[in-house]
């Protein structure tokens, strides 16, 4: 089935494209060369190619979001040589990974308002703050939000430089999505937008799964379902490793 997709894209382009879509919308078809990234021992990162075709001229924007997770951001300050927590904010449904690629700079394709409304671009990511007794101020939320984004950028999970969507002719396009070695596992959503005259005229979502394989997957699964046993074995292993390391220095 996967091998039929490129043929379908080429066929639609040759026939003038007759893909289904919302009434009055330009047709859009997109797919990935792979729908599964397998993380095994020695994984150093990988790339996946997204390709597609459009009806007529238009620009394309691609966003990639990793599985959402609740995240606690803490501010630490040093007092008397000791690092202490000086406040924290919890954010809900934070994308564990976020990347964007476009056929032109985002600010040239859509207005700031449209980008913000559709949550396109790192600057337009909005994380929800759950209700709490000590609700932080807007300024505090903004500061912690920016700190979280900077940390994810440092880890390579929110690439600062956007990717490039390249057209082959007027209709066929492609882009390469890079995933670092520390990419989180889970189900990803690859969203493809077709832009015309500053507006989104069509969109398509393609899933991508990232998972561990081999011994790493078995260890991860064991640690998840048997956390106490795993922690105990890890401590015992550390003690044995430390003891073995001291053997060469013992006097006979």
C-alpha positions, 0 to 999 in steps of 0.5 A, spaced: 500 500 500 505 504 501 508 503 494 502 505 491 502 512 494 507 515 490 504 512 484 498 516 486 501 522 487 504 522 480 498 520 476 494 525 480 499 530 477 499 528 470 491 528 470 490 535 473 489 532 480 482 530 482 483 529 489 477 529 494 477 535 499 472 541 501 467 544 496 471 549 493 478 548 496 484 546 492 486 539 492 492 537 497 495 530 497 501 529 502 505 523 505 511 520 508 516 515 505 516 512 512 510 512 518 515 508 523 521 511 526 524 505 530 529 507 535 534 501 537 541 501 540 546 506 537 540 510 534 543 517 532 537 520 529 534 520 522 530 523 517 524 522 514 521 525 507 514 528 506 512 529 499 506 531 496 502 535 490 497 540 490 492 543 485 494 549 481 499 554 485 500 555 492 505 555 498 505 549 503 507 549 510 508 543 514 508 542 522 510 536 526 508 535 533 510 530 538 506 527 543 503 532 548 505 531 555 504 535 562 510 539 563 513 542 570 517 548 569 521 550 575 525 556 576 532 555 581 536 560 584 542 559 588 542 561 596 548 560 600 551 555 595 544 551 595 540 551 589 533 552 591 526 552 587 523 559 587 517 558 583 514 553 578 508 553 573 505 546 570 503 546 563 498 541 559 499 538 553 506 541 551 508 538 544 514 534 546 517 535 539 515 541 534 518 543 527 516 547 522 517 547 514 515 552 509 516 554 502 517 561 504 518 565 510 512 564 514 511 572 515 510 572 507 505 567 507 500 569 512 499 574 517 501 574 524 494 574 526 493 568 522 499 564 524 497 565 531 490 563 530 492 556 527 498 555 532 503 555 526 510 557 528 514 556 535 512 563 537 505 561 536 505 555 541 500 556 546 501 551 553 495 551 557 495 552 565 491 548 569 487 551 575 490 552 581 490 555 588 496 559 587 495 561 580 501 565 576 500 572 573 500 572 566 507 575 566 510 569 570 506 564 565 510 568 559 517 567 562 516 560 564 513 559 557 519 562 554 524 558 558 521 552 556 521 553 549 528 555 550 530 549 553 527 545 548 531 548 543 537 547 546 535 540 546 534 540 539 526 538 540 524 545 537 529 546 531 530 554 531 531 554 524 525 552 520 525 547 514 524 548 507 519 545 502 521 545 495 517 545 489 518 541 483 514 544 478 508 548 480 505 542 483 509 537 486 513 538 493 517 535 498 521 537 504 526 533 509 524 532 517 530 531 521 529 527 528 535 528 533 537 522 537 533 524 543 527 524 540 521 522 544 517 516 543 510 516 541 505 518 536 506 524 532 502 528 527 504 531 521 500 537 519 500 539 511 497 546 510 496 549 503 496 556 503 493 561 498 492 569 498 494 568 505 489 563 507 489 556 509 485 553 503 486 546 505 490 541 510 492 534 511 494 530 517 499 524 516 501 520 523 508 518 524 510 513 530 516 513 533 518 507 538 523 503 541 525 496 538 530 490 540 533 490 547 532 497 549 524 497 548 524 491 552 528 494 558 524 500 557 517 496 557 520 493 564 522 499 567 515 502 566 511 496 568 515 494 574 518 500 576 520 498 583 524 492 581 527 496 576 530 501 581 532 496 585 536 492 580 539 499 578 541 500 585 544 493 586 548 494 579 551 500 581 553 498 588 556 492 584 559 496 579 562 501 584 565 495 588 568 492 582 571 498 580 575 498 587 578 491 586 584 493 582 586 498 588 585 493 593 592 491 597 593 484 596 
